[in-house]
Amino acid sequence: MSDDGTDLDRFVEPSETVIRAIEILAAYLLVGLFGIGVLDLLISIFELVRTGVIFDPDEGIDAILTVIDKALLLFIIVELYQTVVAYSREESVTRIVIVAGLIAVARKIISFRPGDFETLEALFVNAAAFSLLLLVLVVAYYVVQKTETEAV
């Protein structure tokens, strides 16, 4: 066996090919999920308008929040897709992952219901956790964006 690693490369190459194929498969699965999600979102909007629930002052807000929640989930799927593609191209995924995190936290904040908590303490702990997560992600995004801008 030679010391230059060519024998080892011969054994590693097939596994790299399999990993790359799985990455591509994952990207296509995310495209499929996105398509199904868009269809589901359109059907949900159509049903809300058809039934008139969207115009109901009591139920309309919850229905609209559900639609927004589904739309934000679609954005998360897009960000995950971009992460898989960037990773398979061996590009930086840091900014994409932070954006996906921002969307996920925004989704949780938008659907945050104070009435879902049994105690005031639990409500404040959850609100503080979401606030801290959001702050950390915004700062991380700012730092990454500034670093990428300065590198260009």
C-alpha positions in Angstrom: 0.0 0.0 0.0 1.4 3.4 -0.9 1.7 6.3 1.5 0.0 8.9 -0.8 -3.5 7.7 0.1 -4.5 6.5 -3.4 -5.5 3.0 -2.1 -7.7 4.6 0.5 -9.2 7.0 -2.0 -10.2 4.0 -4.1 -12.3 2.6 -1.2 -13.7 6.0 -0.2 -14.9 7.1 -3.7 -17.9 4.8 -3.9 -19.2 6.0 -0.5 -18.9 9.6 -1.7 -20.9 8.8 -4.7 -23.6 7.2 -2.6 -23.7 10.2 -0.3 -24.0 12.6 -3.2 -26.9 10.5 -4.7 -28.7 10.6 -1.3 -28.2 14.4 -1.1 -29.8 14.7 -4.5 -32.7 12.4 -3.5 -33.2 14.5 -0.3 -33.4 17.7 -2.5 -36.0 16.1 -4.7 -38.0 14.9 -1.7 -38.0 18.5 -0.4 -39.3 19.7 -3.8 -42.1 17.1 -3.6 -43.0 18.2 0.0 -43.0 21.8 -1.1 -45.4 21.0 -4.0 -47.7 19.1 -1.7 -47.5 21.9 0.8 -48.4 24.6 -1.8 -51.4 22.5 -2.9 -52.5 22.1 0.7 -52.2 25.8 1.3 -54.2 26.7 -1.8 -56.9 24.2 -0.8 -57.0 25.6 2.7 -57.4 29.2 1.4 -60.1 28.1 -1.0 -62.0 26.3 1.8 -61.8 29.3 4.1 -63.2 31.6 1.4 -65.8 29.1 0.2 -67.1 28.5 3.7 -66.8 32.1 4.8 -64.8 31.2 7.9 -62.2 33.7 6.9 -64.7 36.5 7.3 -65.9 35.4 10.7 -64.6 37.7 13.4 -64.3 34.9 15.9 -62.9 32.0 13.8 -61.3 34.1 11.0 -58.2 35.1 13.0 -57.4 31.5 13.9 -58.0 30.4 10.3 -55.7 33.2 9.0 -53.0 32.3 11.6 -53.2 28.6 10.4 -52.7 29.7 6.8 -49.7 31.9 7.8 -48.3 29.0 9.8 -48.6 26.7 6.7 -47.0 29.4 4.5 -44.1 29.8 6.9 -43.6 26.0 7.0 -43.2 26.2 3.2 -40.5 28.8 3.6 -38.7 26.5 6.0 -38.9 23.7 3.4 -37.4 26.0 0.8 -34.6 26.9 3.2 -33.9 23.2 4.0 -33.8 22.6 0.2 -31.3 25.4 -0.3 -29.2 24.0 2.6 -29.1 20.5 1.0 -28.2 22.0 -2.4 -25.5 24.3 -1.0 -24.1 21.5 1.1 -23.9 19.2 -1.9 -22.2 21.9 -3.8 -19.8 22.3 -0.9 -20.9 25.9 -0.3 -21.4 27.6 3.0 -24.7 26.8 4.6 -24.4 29.0 7.7 -26.6 31.9 6.5 -29.2 29.5 5.1 -29.5 27.6 8.3 -29.8 30.8 10.3 -32.6 32.0 8.0 -34.4 28.7 8.4 -34.1 29.1 12.2 -35.4 32.7 12.0 -38.4 31.5 10.0 -39.1 28.6 12.4 -38.9 30.9 15.4 -41.1 33.5 13.7 -43.6 30.7 13.0 -43.7 29.7 16.6 -44.0 33.4 17.7 -46.9 34.0 15.3 -48.8 31.0 16.5 -48.0 31.7 20.2 -51.1 31.6 22.3 -50.9 32.9 25.8 -54.1 30.9 26.7 -52.3 27.6 26.0 -50.2 27.9 29.2 -51.5 26.7 32.5 -49.4 29.2 34.6 -48.2 32.7 34.2 -44.7 31.5 34.9 -44.8 29.0 32.0 -46.1 31.7 29.7 -43.2 34.1 30.6 -40.6 31.3 30.4 -41.8 30.4 26.9 -42.0 34.1 25.8 -38.5 34.8 27.1 -37.1 31.7 25.4 -38.6 32.7 22.0 -37.4 36.3 22.5 -33.9 35.1 23.3 -33.8 32.7 20.4 -35.0 35.4 18.0 -32.4 37.9 19.4 -29.5 35.3 19.0 -30.6 34.4 15.5 -30.9 38.0 14.4 -27.4 38.8 15.8 -26.0 35.7 14.1 -27.6 36.7 10.8 -26.2 40.2 11.1 -22.7 38.9 11.8 -22.8 36.4 9.0 -24.2 39.0 6.5 -21.6 41.5 7.6 -18.8 39.0 7.3 -19.9 37.8 3.9 -20.2 41.4 2.7 -16.7 42.3 3.9 -15.3 39.2 2.3 -16.5 40.3 -1.1 
